[in-house]
Each structure stands twice: as structure tokens, then as C-alpha cells.
Amino acid sequence: MRVVGIVVMLFVAFNDATLAVLARQMQELHFSIMMFWFSAIGLLFIITYLSVVSLFSHDYPDLFYYD
């Protein structure tokens, strides 16, 4: 599991660096437009992840219940 953690850490660092460069390049846009699209893309990734996990586990996503 250590390798998975390192890969995730590198992916997150790369993603944050890419977002910083994109935000710097799009300075002319209003900040709320950038925040909306960054949030919408993140939501898309989370919904996709939860859907795939629920399909493989044949259970409801963790979002629908609390233990």
C-alpha cells in the first residue's frame, strides 16, 4: 500500500501544480468562473469514483449511509 500512497501523492502534487499554472494563465477570467469549473470537474471525478466502487462492491456508495 505504500506504493499506492506515493503514486497518489505524486498525482495530487502534479494536479495542484497544473491547477496553479492554469489559474495563472487565466487571470483575465473572474475567479468565480474558475472556482466553479474546478469544483465541477472535482465533483465529476468523485461521482465517477463512487460509482465504480459501488459497482464493484455491489453495494450503495458510501455517500448514502453513515456508520
C-alpha positions, 0 to 999 in steps of 0.5 A, spaced: 500 500 500 505 504 500 506 504 493 499 506 492 500 512 497 506 515 493 503 514 486 497 518 489 501 523 492 505 524 486 498 525 482 495 530 487 502 534 487 502 534 479 494 536 479 495 542 484 501 544 480 497 544 473 491 547 477 496 553 479 499 554 472 492 554 469 489 559 474 495 563 472 494 563 465 487 565 466 487 571 470 483 575 465 477 570 467 473 572 474 475 567 479 468 565 480 468 562 473 474 558 475 472 556 482 466 553 479 469 549 473 474 546 478 469 544 483 465 541 477 470 537 474 472 535 482 465 533 483 465 529 476 471 525 478 468 523 485 461 521 482 465 517 477 469 514 483 463 512 487 460 509 482 465 504 480 466 502 487 459 501 488 459 497 482 464 493 484 462 492 491 455 491 489 453 495 494 450 503 495 456 508 495 458 510 501 455 517 500 448 514 502 449 511 509 453 513 515 456 508 520 
